[in-house]
Structure formats: structure tokens, C-alpha cells
């Protein structure tokens, strides 16, 4: 594994950390460890982490506009973590701390489905 990390240009510290995680049979938790580290790093920098899930990969222009809008809304620097979930069909799901805004088409269709069941 360390040979692969060397080819990727990963620092010695990261290489040793991943090696230790592998030796302790905890590779299944590596993704969560990285997420927590990113949150700690953002907090240290005074940033707020916003998780953005979209149906398609956001363009640079869309990412910059969303970052600017979130910064003005929250009042502090925002670090975006973008994910793609094609099942959303369209729209965005934005999670900042305990707040979530779901403007996905999938959710709107589900809400319409529930509303239509109530009518019939």
C-alpha cells in the first residue's frame, strides 16, 4: 500500500498514518477519519463546512456562486464538500451543521406524491 501512496505523491506523514490504520485493520473507518479531520481543520481555520449534494457535478462557476451565497448567509468562510447523487434528478441538498435545505426534484416529487394520496 505504501508503494501506491508514494506514486501518488503523498507525504510521509500521511503514508505512515494510512499504514498504521491498515496494520490495525481499521481501513473501513478511514473515510470517516478523513471527514472528521476535515471538520477539525475547517474549525481551526474558522471555516464552516457545507456538504452539497447535487445530481450532477457542479461547475466551478456554480461552486463559487454557492460558496459566496453561503458565506453571506452564514457570515463566515465556507468550505464546500461536494458530492454527486444522480438519484436526486436535479436540484441541491445543502447541509451546514444541523441545518439542511433540500431543494432536490426527488424530494419535491415525493412531497407531491404524498399530497396526491391525501386528495384521493
N, CA, C and O atoms as a Tinker XYZ file with bonds, in Angstrom:
   480  protein
     1  N      0.822000   -1.189000    0.000000    73     2
     2  CA     0.000000    0.000000    0.000000    64     1     3
     3  C      0.869000    1.256000    0.000000    63     2     4     5
     4  O      0.539000    2.235000   -0.670000    81     3
     5  N      1.968000    1.237000    0.740000    73     3     6
     6  CA     2.817000    2.427000    0.803000    64     5     7
     7  C      3.422000    2.752000   -0.549000    63     6     8     9
     8  O      3.674000    3.921000   -0.841000    81     7
     9  N      3.662000    1.744000   -1.386000    73     7    10
    10  CA     4.200000    1.998000   -2.728000    64     9    11
    11  C      3.187000    2.775000   -3.557000    63    10    12    13
    12  O      3.559000    3.670000   -4.316000    81    11
    13  N      1.914000    2.438000   -3.416000    73    11    14
    14  CA     0.864000    3.152000   -4.140000    64    13    15
    15  C      0.794000    4.598000   -3.677000    63    14    16    17
    16  O      0.667000    5.511000   -4.493000    81    15
    17  N      0.878000    4.809000   -2.362000    73    15    18
    18  CA     0.817000    6.161000   -1.823000    64    17    19
    19  C      2.031000    6.979000   -2.256000    63    18    20    21
    20  O      1.914000    8.181000   -2.498000    81    19
    21  N      3.189000    6.340000   -2.356000    73    19    22
    22  CA     4.387000    7.043000   -2.820000    64    21    23
    23  C      4.206000    7.531000   -4.247000    63    22    24    25
    24  O      4.572000    8.661000   -4.571000    81    23
    25  N      3.643000    6.688000   -5.099000    73    23    26
    26  CA     3.412000    7.056000   -6.502000    64    25    27
    27  C      2.431000    8.222000   -6.615000    63    26    28    29
    28  O      2.488000    9.003000   -7.565000    81    27
    29  N      1.535000    8.331000   -5.638000    73    27    30
    30  CA     0.547000    9.409000   -5.646000    64    29    31
    31  C      1.143000   10.724000   -5.152000    63    30    32    33
    32  O      0.497000   11.767000   -5.250000    81    31
    33  N      2.346000   10.690000   -4.630000    73    31    34
    34  CA     2.977000   11.899000   -4.129000    64    33    35
    35  C      2.491000   12.301000   -2.751000    63    34    36    37
    36  O      2.516000   13.480000   -2.400000    81    35
    37  N      2.050000   11.331000   -1.972000    73    35    38
    38  CA     1.528000   11.586000   -0.633000    64    37    39
    39  C      2.699000   11.778000    0.331000    63    38    40    41
    40  O      3.736000   11.128000    0.198000    81    39
    41  N      2.525000   12.665000    1.288000    73    39    42
    42  CA     3.592000   12.936000    2.245000    64    41    43
    43  C      3.880000   11.720000    3.121000    63    42    44    45
    44  O      3.068000   10.801000    3.231000    81    43
    45  N      5.052000   11.741000    3.736000    73    43    46
    46  CA     5.476000   10.639000    4.601000    64    45    47
    47  C      4.528000   10.484000    5.788000    63    46    48    49
    48  O      4.222000    9.362000    6.192000    81    47
    49  N      4.064000   11.592000    6.347000    73    47    50
    50  CA     3.154000   11.543000    7.488000    64    49    51
    51  C      1.861000   10.823000    7.120000    63    50    52    53
    52  O      1.389000    9.970000    7.870000    81    51
    53  N      1.293000   11.163000    5.973000    73    51    54
    54  CA     0.050000   10.525000    5.536000    64    53    55
    55  C      0.300000    9.043000    5.250000    63    54    56    57
    56  O     -0.516000    8.194000    5.610000    81    55
    57  N      1.394000    8.742000    4.623000    73    55    58
    58  CA     1.743000    7.362000    4.301000    64    57    59
    59  C      1.847000    6.525000    5.585000    63    58    60    61
    60  O      1.334000    5.408000    5.649000    81    59
    61  N      2.513000    7.075000    6.600000    73    59    62
    62  CA     2.656000    6.347000    7.865000    64    61    63
    63  C      1.305000    6.206000    8.574000    63    62    64    65
    64  O      1.016000    5.170000    9.172000    81    63
    65  N      0.484000    7.256000    8.502000    73    63    66
    66  CA    -0.837000    7.199000    9.130000    64    65    67
    67  C     -1.701000    6.107000    8.499000    63    66    68    69
    68  O     -2.300000    5.299000    9.208000    81    67
    69  N     -1.764000    6.085000    7.176000    73    67    70
    70  CA    -2.566000    5.070000    6.491000    64    69    71
    71  C     -2.000000    3.679000    6.759000    63    70    72    73
    72  O     -2.754000    2.715000    6.899000    81    71
    73  N     -0.687000    3.574000    6.830000    73    71    74
    74  CA    -0.072000    2.299000    7.166000    64    73    75
    75  C     -0.474000    1.818000    8.545000    63    74    76    77
    76  O     -0.769000    0.637000    8.733000    81    75
    77  N     -0.489000    2.720000    9.508000    73    75    78
    78  CA    -0.896000    2.370000   10.872000    64    77    79
    79  C     -2.362000    1.953000   10.909000    63    78    80    81
    80  O     -2.724000    0.990000   11.584000    81    79
    81  N     -3.205000    2.687000   10.179000    73    79    82
    82  CA    -4.629000    2.336000   10.117000    64    81    83
    83  C     -4.792000    0.937000    9.513000    63    82    84    85
    84  O     -5.593000    0.137000    9.995000    81    83
    85  N     -4.031000    0.651000    8.465000    73    83    86
    86  CA    -4.109000   -0.667000    7.815000    64    85    87
    87  C     -3.615000   -1.767000    8.753000    63    86    88    89
    88  O     -4.238000   -2.824000    8.853000    81    87
    89  N     -2.502000   -1.523000    9.437000    73    87    90
    90  CA    -1.963000   -2.529000   10.361000    64    89    91
    91  C     -2.943000   -2.857000   11.487000    63    90    92    93
    92  O     -2.999000   -3.986000   11.973000    81    91
    93  N     -3.709000   -1.850000   11.888000    73    91    94
    94  CA    -4.692000   -2.047000   12.956000    64    93    95
    95  C     -6.051000   -2.497000   12.420000    63    94    96    97
    96  O     -7.042000   -2.520000   13.150000    81    95
    97  N     -6.082000   -2.851000   11.144000    73    95    98
    98  CA    -7.298000   -3.350000   10.488000    64    97    99
    99  C     -8.472000   -2.405000   10.645000    63    98   100   101
   100  O     -9.572000   -2.823000   11.007000    81    99
   101  N     -8.238000   -1.135000   10.374000    73    99   102
   102  CA    -9.277000   -0.113000   10.503000    64   101   103
   103  C     -9.498000    0.658000    9.206000    63   102   104   105
   104  O    -10.026000    1.770000    9.228000    81   103
   105  N     -9.097000    0.074000    8.073000    73   103   106
   106  CA    -9.267000    0.779000    6.794000    64   105   107
   107  C    -10.726000    1.116000    6.511000    63   106   108   109
   108  O    -11.018000    2.093000    5.821000    81   107
   109  N    -11.640000    0.310000    7.041000    73   107   110
   110  CA   -13.066000    0.587000    6.846000    64   109   111
   111  C    -13.468000    1.934000    7.450000    63   110   112   113
   112  O    -14.464000    2.525000    7.033000    81   111
   113  N    -12.711000    2.419000    8.417000    73   111   114
   114  CA   -13.035000    3.673000    9.095000    64   113   115
   115  C    -12.236000    4.858000    8.554000    63   114   116   117
   116  O    -12.404000    5.979000    9.034000    81   115
   117  N    -11.377000    4.632000    7.570000    73   115   118
   118  CA   -10.502000    5.693000    7.067000    64   117   119
   119  C    -11.295000    6.867000    6.498000    63   118   120   121
   120  O    -10.930000    8.021000    6.720000    81   119
   121  N    -12.361000    6.589000    5.777000    73   119   122
   122  CA   -13.179000    7.664000    5.202000    64   121   123
   123  C    -13.759000    8.569000    6.295000    63   122   124   125
   124  O    -13.746000    9.793000    6.166000    81   123
   125  N    -14.265000    7.961000    7.367000    73   123   126
   126  CA   -14.806000    8.738000    8.484000    64   125   127
   127  C    -13.709000    9.538000    9.183000    63   126   128   129
   128  O    -13.938000   10.673000    9.599000    81   127
   129  N    -12.522000    8.949000    9.312000    73   127   130
   130  CA   -11.393000    9.655000    9.919000    64   129   131
   131  C    -11.038000   10.897000    9.106000    63   130   132   133
   132  O    -10.763000   11.958000    9.667000    81   131
   133  N    -11.046000   10.757000    7.795000    73   131   134
   134  CA   -10.729000   11.891000    6.923000    64   133   135
   135  C    -11.790000   12.969000    7.042000    63   134   136   137
   136  O    -11.459000   14.154000    7.081000    81   135
   137  N    -13.065000   12.581000    7.100000    73   135   138
   138  CA   -14.158000   13.549000    7.253000    64   137   139
   139  C    -14.033000   14.335000    8.555000    63   138   140   141
   140  O    -14.185000   15.557000    8.569000    81   139
   141  N    -13.755000   13.627000    9.640000    73   139   142
   142  CA   -13.614000   14.291000   10.944000    64   141   143
   143  C    -12.407000   15.225000   10.935000    63   142   144   145
   144  O    -12.473000   16.334000   11.466000    81   143
   145  N    -11.308000   14.778000   10.333000    73   143   146
   146  CA   -10.125000   15.620000   10.247000    64   145   147
   147  C    -10.426000   16.892000    9.449000    63   146   148   149
   148  O     -9.996000   17.979000    9.832000    81   147
   149  N    -11.160000   16.761000    8.347000    73   147   150
   150  CA   -11.518000   17.934000    7.535000    64   149   151
   151  C    -12.357000   18.915000    8.343000    63   150   152   153
   152  O    -12.183000   20.128000    8.224000    81   151
   153  N    -13.267000   18.394000    9.164000    73   151   154
   154  CA   -14.097000   19.267000   10.008000    64   153   155
   155  C    -13.257000   19.975000   11.066000    63   154   156   157
   156  O    -13.444000   21.166000   11.316000    81   155
   157  N    -12.339000   19.251000   11.683000    73   155   158
   158  CA   -11.460000   19.852000   12.687000    64   157   159
   159  C    -10.574000   20.928000   12.064000    63   158   160   161
   160  O    -10.382000   21.998000   12.641000    81   159
   161  N    -10.041000   20.635000   10.890000    73   159   162
   162  CA    -9.192000   21.590000   10.190000    64   161   163
   163  C     -9.975000   22.842000    9.817000    63   162   164   165
   164  O     -9.475000   23.957000    9.966000    81   163
   165  N    -11.194000   22.661000    9.335000    73   163   166
   166  CA   -12.031000   23.805000    8.980000    64   165   167
   167  C    -12.355000   24.645000   10.211000    63   166   168   169
   168  O    -12.334000   25.874000   10.148000    81   167
   169  N    -12.654000   23.991000   11.324000    73   167   170
   170  CA   -12.941000   24.722000   12.564000    64   169   171
   171  C    -11.727000   25.514000   13.023000    63   170   172   173
   172  O    -11.859000   26.646000   13.489000    81   171
   173  N    -10.547000   24.924000   12.893000    73   171   174
   174  CA    -9.311000   25.607000   13.266000    64   173   175
   175  C     -9.085000   26.848000   12.404000    63   174   176   177
   176  O     -8.566000   27.860000   12.875000    81   175
   177  N     -9.478000   26.752000   11.152000    73   175   178
   178  CA    -9.317000   27.882000   10.223000    64   177   179
   179  C    -10.455000   28.894000   10.327000    63   178   180   181
   180  O    -10.411000   29.945000    9.688000    81   179
   181  N    -11.470000   28.585000   11.124000    73   179   182
   182  CA   -12.616000   29.479000   11.248000    64   181   183
   183  C    -13.609000   29.315000   10.119000    63   182   184   185
   184  O    -14.412000   30.210000    9.853000    81   183
   185  N    -13.557000   28.176000    9.458000    73   183   186
   186  CA   -14.471000   27.909000    8.357000    64   185   187
   187  C    -15.628000   27.039000    8.832000    63   186   188   189
   188  O    -15.525000   26.305000    9.815000    81   187
   189  N    -16.719000   27.147000    8.108000    73   187   190
   190  CA   -17.857000   26.277000    8.320000    64   189   191
   191  C    -17.886000   25.310000    7.149000    63   190   192   193
   192  O    -17.722000   25.725000    6.002000    81   191
   193  N    -18.093000   24.024000    7.420000    73   191   194
   194  CA   -18.138000   23.034000    6.357000    64   193   195
   195  C    -19.580000   22.872000    5.888000    63   194   196   197
   196  O    -20.484000   22.632000    6.688000    81   195
   197  N    -19.776000   23.003000    4.598000    73   195   198
   198  CA   -21.095000   22.809000    3.994000    64   197   199
   199  C    -21.012000   21.624000    3.047000    63   198   200   201
   200  O    -20.185000   21.604000    2.135000    81   199
   201  N    -21.863000   20.648000    3.265000    73   199   202
   202  CA   -21.912000   19.474000    2.397000    64   201   203
   203  C    -22.995000   19.736000    1.351000    63   202   204   205
   204  O    -24.149000   20.004000    1.684000    81   203
   205  N    -22.601000   19.654000    0.096000    73   203   206
   206  CA   -23.523000   19.928000   -1.002000    64   205   207
   207  C    -23.647000   18.670000   -1.847000    63   206   208   209
   208  O    -22.656000   18.142000   -2.352000    81   207
   209  N    -24.874000   18.202000   -1.992000    73   207   210
   210  CA   -25.132000   17.030000   -2.826000    64   209   211
   211  C    -25.946000   17.500000   -4.023000    63   210   212   213
   212  O    -26.982000   18.147000   -3.867000    81   211
   213  N    -25.474000   17.173000   -5.207000    73   211   214
   214  CA   -26.158000   17.582000   -6.431000    64   213   215
   215  C    -26.336000   16.388000   -7.355000    63   214   216   217
   216  O    -25.671000   15.364000   -7.194000    81   215
   217  N    -27.239000   16.521000   -8.328000    73   215   218
   218  CA   -27.499000   15.432000   -9.270000    64   217   219
   219  C    -26.357000   15.275000  -10.266000    63   218   220   221
   220  O    -26.081000   14.175000  -10.744000    81   219
   221  N    -25.706000   16.379000  -10.569000    73   219   222
   222  CA   -24.562000   16.369000  -11.478000    64   221   223
   223  C    -23.440000   17.172000  -10.839000    63   222   224   225
   224  O    -23.671000   17.981000   -9.941000    81   223
   225  N    -22.230000   16.937000  -11.312000    73   223   226
   226  CA   -21.075000   17.650000  -10.767000    64   225   227
   227  C    -21.240000   19.152000  -11.011000    63   226   228   229
   228  O    -21.551000   19.581000  -12.123000    81   227
   229  N    -21.028000   19.936000   -9.966000    73   227   230
   230  CA   -21.146000   21.386000  -10.069000    64   229   231
   231  C    -19.970000   21.957000  -10.841000    63   230   232   233
   232  O    -18.842000   21.478000  -10.721000    81   231
   233  N    -20.241000   22.983000  -11.632000    73   231   234
   234  CA   -19.166000   23.661000  -12.344000    64   233   235
   235  C    -18.434000   24.572000  -11.370000    63   234   236   237
   236  O    -18.903000   24.806000  -10.256000    81   235
   237  N    -17.299000   25.078000  -11.788000    73   235   238
   238  CA   -16.526000   25.999000  -10.956000    64   237   239
   239  C    -17.349000   27.251000  -10.673000    63   238   240   241
   240  O    -17.354000   27.759000   -9.552000    81   239
   241  N    -18.037000   27.738000  -11.687000    73   239   242
   242  CA   -18.859000   28.944000  -11.529000    64   241   243
   243  C    -19.991000   28.707000  -10.521000    63   242   244   245
   244  O    -20.265000   29.567000   -9.683000    81   243
   245  N    -20.646000   27.545000  -10.601000    73   243   246
   246  CA   -21.719000   27.220000   -9.660000    64   245   247
   247  C    -21.184000   27.081000   -8.245000    63   246   248   249
   248  O    -21.813000   27.540000   -7.291000    81   247
   249  N    -20.022000   26.449000   -8.104000    73   247   250
   250  CA   -19.404000   26.267000   -6.787000    64   249   251
   251  C    -19.053000   27.613000   -6.173000    63   250   252   253
   252  O    -19.299000   27.841000   -4.988000    81   251
   253  N    -18.473000   28.513000   -6.979000    73   251   254
   254  CA   -18.113000   29.840000   -6.473000    64   253   255
   255  C    -19.350000   30.625000   -6.067000    63   254   256   257
   256  O    -19.349000   31.290000   -5.031000    81   255
   257  N    -20.414000   30.555000   -6.877000    73   255   258
   258  CA   -21.646000   31.274000   -6.551000    64   257   259
   259  C    -22.275000   30.735000   -5.272000    63   258   260   261
   260  O    -22.747000   31.506000   -4.437000    81   259
   261  N    -22.282000   29.418000   -5.116000    73   259   262
   262  CA   -22.853000   28.807000   -3.919000    64   261   263
   263  C    -22.031000   29.155000   -2.684000    63   262   264   265
   264  O    -22.586000   29.453000   -1.626000    81   263
   265  N    -20.712000   29.117000   -2.819000    73   263   266
   266  CA   -19.835000   29.488000   -1.704000    64   265   267
   267  C    -20.077000   30.933000   -1.287000    63   266   268   269
   268  O    -20.159000   31.232000   -0.096000    81   267
   269  N    -20.189000   31.819000   -2.256000    73   267   270
   270  CA   -20.421000   33.248000   -1.980000    64   269   271
   271  C    -21.769000   33.443000   -1.277000    63   270   272   273
   272  O    -21.866000   34.208000   -0.318000    81   271
   273  N    -22.800000   32.754000   -1.754000    73   271   274
   274  CA   -24.133000   32.887000   -1.170000    64   273   275
   275  C    -24.161000   32.337000    0.261000    63   274   276   277
   276  O    -24.753000   32.948000    1.151000    81   275
   277  N    -23.529000   31.196000    0.478000    73   275   278
   278  CA   -23.487000   30.621000    1.824000    64   277   279
   279  C    -22.679000   31.495000    2.777000    63   278   280   281
   280  O    -23.042000   31.644000    3.943000    81   279
   281  N    -21.588000   32.070000    2.285000    73   279   282
   282  CA   -20.768000   32.943000    3.127000    64   281   283
   283  C    -21.564000   34.156000    3.583000    63   282   284   285
   284  O    -21.477000   34.557000    4.743000    81   283
   285  N    -22.343000   34.744000    2.675000    73   283   286
   286  CA   -23.137000   35.915000    3.064000    64   285   287
   287  C    -24.281000   35.517000    3.992000    63   286   288   289
   288  O    -24.680000   36.300000    4.854000    81   287
   289  N    -24.803000   34.320000    3.825000    73   287   290
   290  CA   -25.900000   33.862000    4.668000    64   289   291
   291  C    -25.429000   33.480000    6.069000    63   290   292   293
   292  O    -26.083000   33.800000    7.061000    81   291
   293  N    -24.292000   32.795000    6.140000    73   291   294
   294  CA   -23.786000   32.301000    7.420000    64   293   295
   295  C    -22.961000   33.352000    8.143000    63   294   296   297
   296  O    -23.003000   33.443000    9.370000    81   295
   297  N    -22.212000   34.146000    7.387000    73   295   298
   298  CA   -21.403000   35.182000    7.992000    64   297   299
   299  C    -19.978000   34.774000    8.287000    63   298   300   301
   300  O    -19.259000   35.504000    8.969000    81   299
   301  N    -19.549000   33.619000    7.788000    73   299   302
   302  CA   -18.158000   33.195000    7.958000    64   301   303
   303  C    -17.728000   32.433000    6.711000    63   302   304   305
   304  O    -18.543000   32.107000    5.849000    81   303
   305  N    -16.427000   32.158000    6.636000    73   303   306
   306  CA   -15.914000   31.424000    5.481000    64   305   307
   307  C    -16.540000   30.035000    5.423000    63   306   308   309
   308  O    -16.832000   29.421000    6.450000    81   307
   309  N    -16.738000   29.558000    4.198000    73   307   310
   310  CA   -17.390000   28.269000    3.985000    64   309   311
   311  C    -16.485000   27.374000    3.160000    63   310   312   313
   312  O    -15.962000   27.787000    2.125000    81   311
   313  N    -16.303000   26.146000    3.625000    73   311   314
   314  CA   -15.582000   25.133000    2.855000    64   313   315
   315  C    -16.628000   24.156000    2.323000    63   314   316   317
   316  O    -17.337000   23.517000    3.101000    81   315
   317  N    -16.722000   24.041000    1.008000    73   315   318
   318  CA   -17.702000   23.155000    0.394000    64   317   319
   319  C    -17.137000   21.745000    0.229000    63   318   320   321
   320  O    -15.999000   21.558000   -0.202000    81   319
   321  N    -17.949000   20.778000    0.577000    73   319   322
   322  CA   -17.654000   19.381000    0.291000    64   321   323
   323  C    -18.762000   18.939000   -0.649000    63   322   324   325
   324  O    -19.917000   18.802000   -0.247000    81   323
   325  N    -18.397000   18.717000   -1.907000    73   323   326
   326  CA   -19.395000   18.406000   -2.927000    64   325   327
   327  C    -19.461000   16.912000   -3.201000    63   326   328   329
   328  O    -18.437000   16.233000   -3.286000    81   327
   329  N    -20.680000   16.416000   -3.338000    73   327   330
   330  CA   -20.933000   15.028000   -3.698000    64   329   331
   331  C    -21.952000   14.995000   -4.820000    63   330   332   333
   332  O    -22.715000   15.942000   -5.010000    81   331
   333  N    -21.956000   13.901000   -5.559000    73   331   334
   334  CA   -22.920000   13.726000   -6.642000    64   333   335
   335  C    -23.801000   12.531000   -6.317000    63   334   336   337
   336  O    -23.309000   11.455000   -5.978000    81   335
   337  N    -25.115000   12.734000   -6.423000    73   335   338
   338  CA   -26.093000   11.665000   -6.244000    64   337   339
   339  C    -27.117000   11.813000   -7.359000    63   338   340   341
   340  O    -28.014000   12.652000   -7.283000    81   339
   341  N    -26.977000   10.996000   -8.392000    73   339   342
   342  CA   -27.835000   11.118000   -9.570000    64   341   343
   343  C    -29.300000   10.842000   -9.272000    63   342   344   345
   344  O    -30.170000   11.235000  -10.049000    81   343
   345  N    -29.589000   10.167000   -8.149000    73   343   346
   346  CA   -30.978000    9.870000   -7.809000    64   345   347
   347  C    -31.756000   11.125000   -7.413000    63   346   348   349
   348  O    -32.981000   11.076000   -7.296000    81   347
   349  N    -31.066000   12.248000   -7.205000    73   347   350
   350  CA   -31.755000   13.498000   -6.876000    64   349   351
   351  C    -32.528000   14.050000   -8.070000    63   350   352   353
   352  O    -33.436000   14.863000   -7.894000    81   351
   353  N    -32.184000   13.622000   -9.269000    73   351   354
   354  CA   -32.759000   14.046000  -10.546000    64   353   355
   355  C    -32.320000   15.464000  -10.892000    63   354   356   357
   356  O    -31.906000   15.713000  -12.024000    81   355
   357  N    -32.398000   16.382000   -9.964000    73   355   358
   358  CA   -31.984000   17.767000  -10.152000    64   357   359
   359  C    -32.030000   18.487000   -8.823000    63   358   360   361
   360  O    -32.498000   17.929000   -7.830000    81   359
   361  N    -31.552000   19.714000   -8.789000    73   359   362
   362  CA   -31.560000   20.493000   -7.564000    64   361   363
   363  C    -30.377000   20.173000   -6.661000    63   362   364   365
   364  O    -29.422000   19.512000   -7.066000    81   363
   365  N    -30.466000   20.663000   -5.417000    73   363   366
   366  CA   -29.376000   20.517000   -4.455000    64   365   367
   367  C    -29.906000   20.127000   -3.084000    63   366   368   369
   368  O    -31.056000   20.395000   -2.735000    81   367
   369  N    -29.026000   19.484000   -2.320000    73   367   370
   370  CA   -29.242000   19.291000   -0.892000    64   369   371
   371  C    -28.018000   19.907000   -0.226000    63   370   372   373
   372  O    -26.890000   19.484000   -0.478000    81   371
   373  N    -28.241000   20.907000    0.626000    73   371   374
   374  CA   -27.139000   21.604000    1.285000    64   373   375
   375  C    -27.272000   21.385000    2.791000    63   374   376   377
   376  O    -28.310000   21.673000    3.385000    81   375
   377  N    -26.192000   20.866000    3.399000    73   375   378
   378  CA   -26.171000   20.630000    4.842000    64   377   379
   379  C    -25.062000   21.473000    5.452000    63   378   380   381
   380  O    -23.896000   21.351000    5.076000    81   379
   381  N    -25.434000   22.325000    6.392000    73   379   382
   382  CA   -24.475000   23.141000    7.125000    64   381   383
   383  C    -24.756000   22.929000    8.605000    63   382   384   385
   384  O    -25.760000   23.400000    9.139000    81   383
   385  N    -23.855000   22.215000    9.250000    73   383   386
   386  CA   -24.078000   21.897000   10.662000    64   385   387
   387  C    -25.325000   21.051000   10.809000    63   386   388   389
   388  O    -25.447000   20.005000   10.171000    81   387
   389  N    -26.258000   21.495000   11.646000    73   387   390
   390  CA   -27.501000   20.747000   11.848000    64   389   391
   391  C    -28.606000   21.219000   10.911000    63   390   392   393
   392  O    -29.706000   20.668000   10.927000    81   391
   393  N    -28.327000   22.227000   10.098000    73   391   394
   394  CA   -29.333000   22.746000    9.161000    64   393   395
   395  C    -29.214000   22.059000    7.808000    63   394   396   397
   396  O    -28.116000   21.748000    7.346000    81   395
   397  N    -30.368000   21.827000    7.182000    73   395   398
   398  CA   -30.367000   21.214000    5.866000    64   397   399
   399  C    -31.436000   21.872000    5.003000    63   398   400   401
   400  O    -32.560000   22.107000    5.447000    81   399
   401  N    -31.063000   22.164000    3.761000    73   399   402
   402  CA   -32.001000   22.691000    2.781000    64   401   403
   403  C    -32.039000   21.697000    1.635000    63   402   404   405
   404  O    -31.026000   21.460000    0.977000    81   403
   405  N    -33.210000   21.115000    1.396000    73   403   406
   406  CA   -33.366000   20.110000    0.349000    64   405   407
   407  C    -34.259000   20.679000   -0.743000    63   406   408   409
   408  O    -35.475000   20.776000   -0.578000    81   407
   409  N    -33.650000   21.052000   -1.853000    73   407   410
   410  CA   -34.412000   21.570000   -2.992000    64   409   411
   411  C    -34.299000   20.618000   -4.176000    63   410   412   413
   412  O    -34.367000   21.040000   -5.330000    81   411
   413  N    -34.125000   19.330000   -3.881000    73   411   414
   414  CA   -33.972000   18.347000   -4.953000    64   413   415
   415  C    -35.325000   18.030000   -5.577000    63   414   416   417
   416  O    -36.365000   18.117000   -4.925000    81   415
   417  N    -35.289000   17.668000   -6.834000    73   415   418
   418  CA   -36.512000   17.313000   -7.542000    64   417   419
   419  C    -37.085000   16.015000   -6.975000    63   418   420   421
   420  O    -38.303000   15.845000   -6.920000    81   419
   421  N    -36.208000   15.100000   -6.553000    73   419   422
   422  CA   -36.678000   13.848000   -5.952000    64   421   423
   423  C    -37.570000   14.129000   -4.748000    63   422   424   425
   424  O    -38.642000   13.539000   -4.622000    81   423
   425  N    -37.139000   15.022000   -3.867000    73   423   426
   426  CA   -37.926000   15.356000   -2.677000    64   425   427
   427  C    -39.227000   16.055000   -3.054000    63   426   428   429
   428  O    -40.275000   15.788000   -2.467000    81   427
   429  N    -39.156000   16.943000   -4.027000    73   427   430
   430  CA   -40.380000   17.633000   -4.464000    64   429   431
   431  C    -41.389000   16.647000   -5.039000    63   430   432   433
   432  O    -42.590000   16.785000   -4.806000    81   431
   433  N    -40.912000   15.650000   -5.793000    73   431   434
   434  CA   -41.812000   14.627000   -6.337000    64   433   435
   435  C    -42.400000   13.759000   -5.231000    63   434   436   437
   436  O    -43.573000   13.391000   -5.289000    81   435
   437  N    -41.590000   13.428000   -4.222000    73   435   438
   438  CA   -42.098000   12.644000   -3.090000    64   437   439
   439  C    -43.168000   13.427000   -2.337000    63   438   440   441
   440  O    -44.189000   12.860000   -1.947000    81   439
   441  N    -42.947000   14.720000   -2.130000    73   439   442
   442  CA   -43.936000   15.554000   -1.444000    64   441   443
   443  C    -45.225000   15.643000   -2.249000    63   442   444   445
   444  O    -46.316000   15.618000   -1.679000    81   443
   445  N    -45.108000   15.746000   -3.568000    73   443   446
   446  CA   -46.282000   15.794000   -4.435000    64   445   447
   447  C    -47.040000   14.468000   -4.368000    63   446   448   449
   448  O    -48.271000   14.453000   -4.357000    81   447
   449  N    -46.314000   13.373000   -4.325000    73   447   450
   450  CA   -46.913000   12.042000   -4.223000    64   449   451
   451  C    -47.725000   11.925000   -2.924000    63   450   452   453
   452  O    -48.851000   11.429000   -2.935000    81   451
   453  N    -47.145000   12.385000   -1.806000    73   451   454
   454  CA   -47.857000   12.343000   -0.533000    64   453   455
   455  C    -49.081000   13.249000   -0.553000    63   454   456   457
   456  O    -50.124000   12.893000   -0.004000    81   455
   457  N    -48.966000   14.406000   -1.175000    73   455   458
   458  CA   -50.087000   15.333000   -1.258000    64   457   459
   459  C    -51.222000   14.741000   -2.095000    63   458   460   461
   460  O    -52.396000   14.905000   -1.764000    81   459
   461  N    -50.863000   14.053000   -3.180000    73   459   462
   462  CA   -51.871000   13.461000   -4.049000    64   461   463
   463  C    -52.590000   12.300000   -3.354000    63   462   464   465
   464  O    -53.778000   12.077000   -3.589000    81   463
   465  N    -51.872000   11.559000   -2.498000    73   463   466
   466  CA   -52.509000   10.478000   -1.740000    64   465   467
   467  C    -53.556000   11.033000   -0.784000    63   466   468   469
   468  O    -54.578000   10.393000   -0.537000    81   467
   469  N    -53.302000   12.222000   -0.246000    73   467   470
   470  CA   -54.230000   12.849000    0.682000    64   469   471
   471  C    -55.503000   13.327000    0.008000    63   470   472   473
   472  O    -56.546000   13.426000    0.654000    81   471
   473  N    -55.429000   13.628000   -1.298000    73   471   474
   474  CA   -56.577000   14.135000   -2.031000    64   473   475
   475  C    -57.550000   12.999000   -2.365000    63   474   476   477
   476  O    -58.767000   13.168000   -2.291000    81   475
   477  N    -56.986000   11.828000   -2.735000    73   475   478
   478  CA   -57.815000   10.719000   -3.242000    64   477   479
   479  C    -58.444000    9.865000   -2.243000    63   478   480
   480  O    -59.150000    8.920000   -2.596000    81   479
